Amino acid sequence: SHASQTFLGEGKTFQAIVSKILAWSIFKPTHAEGRAFHSALRTSIKEESPLQHLFTNIAYQELIVLMLRLVRVQFDADQTIIRTGQNSDDVFFVVSGTLQEKTAQANRSEPSTQLLFDNDIFGDVFPIHEKTTSLSDVKTLTPVEVVKISKTVLVETCQKYPRLEKLLIKLYKGPSNIEHGRSWSSVRRSIRHDNN
């Protein structure tokens, strides 16, 4: 709980949420505590990235439902999390660490490379009501902490809370052309490096 308050003070919204998830896994929050955190979250956001936009506009019940369904996972450096062509079953939100994403591109012998950092998102799960496969290889460059939500759980959650699905779709930047495929590039802060 202390870490969550510290992160909120530093404008690290998503890290505050993950800290609160950990705290609530130990002590179940009261309704008043949940409401207070939701209010603090919305008032602490100073700049609005796409991910922060989600948490600024999410309703209290939507926030709680989403938080309760996120699963925290840690990876060592040099681990492959996703491979091209495998079923896309999860959306991953990066809490800390650095990852590398390589995406094959049409008419290029080498894939494009994207670095992912905290607050970035990966996982080709949209459209969520259809089967999707990964368009990229994603591996860790450093120890990494993520939280994830499975596509199955996401579908069930969005059926109950359709507004949440609309907010998540706003994070998703669809393909500008067939070469680029699906990505969460609207969220990413890093520069894309295209290999020649």
Residue pairs with C-beta under 8 A, 6 or more apart in sequence:
1 19
1 20
1 23
3 16
3 19
4 16
4 17
4 19
4 20
4 23
4 37
5 16
7 13
7 15
7 16
7 19
8 16
8 40
8 41
8 44
9 44
11 44
11 45
11 46
11 47
12 118
13 41
13 44
13 45
13 51
13 52
13 55
14 51
14 55
14 93
14 95
14 118
14 119
15 95
15 96
15 118
16 41
16 44
17 41
17 55
17 67
18 70
18 72
18 95
18 145
18 147
20 37
20 67
21 67
21 70
21 72
21 147
22 72
24 67
29 37
34 60
34 64
35 60
38 60
38 63
38 64
41 55
41 63
42 55
42 56
45 52
45 55
45 56
48 56
49 119
49 187
49 189
50 170
50 171
50 186
50 187
51 93
51 119
51 121
51 171
51 187
53 170
54 167
54 168
54 170
54 171
55 63
57 167
58 66
58 164
58 167
59 163
61 161
62 161
62 163
62 164
62 167
65 157
65 160
65 161
65 164
66 149
66 157
66 164
69 149
69 153
69 154
69 157
70 93
70 147
70 148
70 149
71 147
71 148
71 149
71 150
72 95
72 145
72 146
72 147
73 145
73 146
73 147
73 148
74 143
74 144
74 145
74 146
75 81
75 97
75 140
75 143
75 144
75 145
75 146
76 140
76 143
77 140
77 141
77 142
77 143
77 144
78 139
78 140
78 141
79 139
79 140
79 144
80 137
80 138
80 139
81 92
81 99
81 138
81 139
81 140
82 88
82 122
82 123
82 134
82 136
82 137
82 138
83 134
83 137
84 104
84 134
84 135
84 136
84 137
85 133
85 134
86 133
86 134
87 131
87 132
87 133
87 134
88 123
88 124
88 125
88 132
88 133
88 134
88 151
89 125
89 150
89 151
89 152
90 123
90 125
90 148
90 149
90 150
90 151
91 121
91 122
91 123
91 125
91 148
91 149
91 151
91 154
92 121
92 122
92 123
92 146
92 147
92 148
93 119
93 120
93 121
93 146
93 147
93 148
94 116
94 117
94 118
94 119
94 120
94 121
94 122
94 144
94 145
94 146
95 118
95 145
95 146
95 147
96 118
96 144
96 145
97 117
97 118
97 140
97 141
97 142
97 143
97 144
97 145
98 115
98 116
98 117
98 140
98 141
98 142
98 144
99 115
99 116
99 120
99 122
99 138
99 139
99 140
99 141
99 144
100 113
100 114
100 115
100 116
100 138
100 139
100 140
100 141
101 113
101 114
101 115
101 116
101 122
101 136
101 137
101 138
102 111
102 112
102 113
102 114
102 136
102 137
102 138
103 111
103 112
103 114
103 135
103 136
103 180
103 181
103 183
104 111
104 135
104 136
105 111
105 112
105 179
105 180
105 194
106 178
106 179
107 179
108 194
108 195
110 195
110 196
111 137
111 195
112 192
112 193
112 194
112 195
113 192
113 193
113 194
113 195
114 185
114 188
114 190
114 192
114 193
115 141
115 190
115 193
116 122
116 138
116 188
116 190
117 188
117 189
117 190
119 187
119 189
120 184
120 187
120 188
120 189
120 190
121 171
121 184
121 187
122 136
122 138
122 184
123 134
123 148
123 184
124 132
124 133
124 134
124 135
124 136
124 181
124 182
124 183
125 132
125 151
125 154
126 132
126 169
126 172
126 174
126 182
128 151
128 154
128 155
128 158
128 165
129 155
132 151
132 182
135 181
135 182
135 183
136 183
149 157
154 168
157 164
158 164
158 165
158 168
171 184
171 186
171 187
172 182
172 184
172 186
173 183
173 184
173 185
173 186
174 182
175 181
175 182
175 183
185 192
